[in-house]
């Protein structure tokens, strides 16, 4: 797993993250395959409304694109280059929910700072999920960088990138002088329908305060400090430690609960068998060994039949199974 804690904007600006224009609109787009990009649909809506051409500026040239909606009522568009093919390393998409407190980067072309030509990177932190606006942006962020912007024109369509270099969303809205983005998680079914691949390992890339990605970051820092004293070839797998770290990050509790439930079921069943044997032995000593078949004998059988397992709080579970109770009833009936 590769981590990119210091995003170098020069590595992506103009090659992977590019400015896009369509009619009077300007925005940002980013490559997800050699010929396809994602952006906000409202940036290229004039392509559908009045056949305006779509152009991107990539690696010093202007390339024309076509457009299609990712899905109806979703503010995300898929651009396809008419003749250009990108040979650069591209972003991967990650289906991740809102990890509150997770620091992310947004790379785009704001018109206020660079006239929509120069790229800037903004640091943001996840704040909350929005559920009151169906089919629109679903996560709100708070900026933590030092840029002073009065408008976010040109940022629509920009990728929201985590510390591992994965895109977790697309900027589509401005909200209360902050930004909202449509998460990859919210459109993953639409992406799959279009044949666009995405990753699901969001837990591994969670760099919020108690996320597994944060743990991974600290491990990498420790390895760097160790220098030549650390060798990956000498690494020994330690599943117990990995499990402890995963549980610290809140991962794997469902598996633990299933194991605990199965273990308790086995323990409960074995305990019931011990209790049944003890009750039968007690019954035998009182009646069978002395060959006493009286009304008390029958009453004793009946008490065995209705005996409850007191391990349960409401004592509603019979100690003997339905089949065993039926066999006891047969013995009582014969008498």
Secondary structure, 3 states (H helix, E strand, C coil): CCCCCCCCHHHHECCCEEEEEECCEEEEEEECCCCEEEECHHHCHHHHHHCCCEEEEECCEEEEEEEEECCCCCCCEEEEECCCCCCCCCCEEECCCCCCCCEEEEEECCHHHHCCCCCEEEEEEEEEECCCCCCCCCEEEEECCCCCCCCCCCCCCCEEECCCCEEEEEEEEEECCEEEEEECHHHHHHHHHCCCCCECCHHHHCCCCCCHHHHHHHHHHHHHHHHHHCCHHHCCCCHHHHHHHHHHCCCCHHHHHHHHHHHHHHHHHHHHHHHHHHHHHHHHHHHHCCCCCCHHHHHHHHHHHHCECCCCCCCCCECCCHHHHHHHHHHHHHC
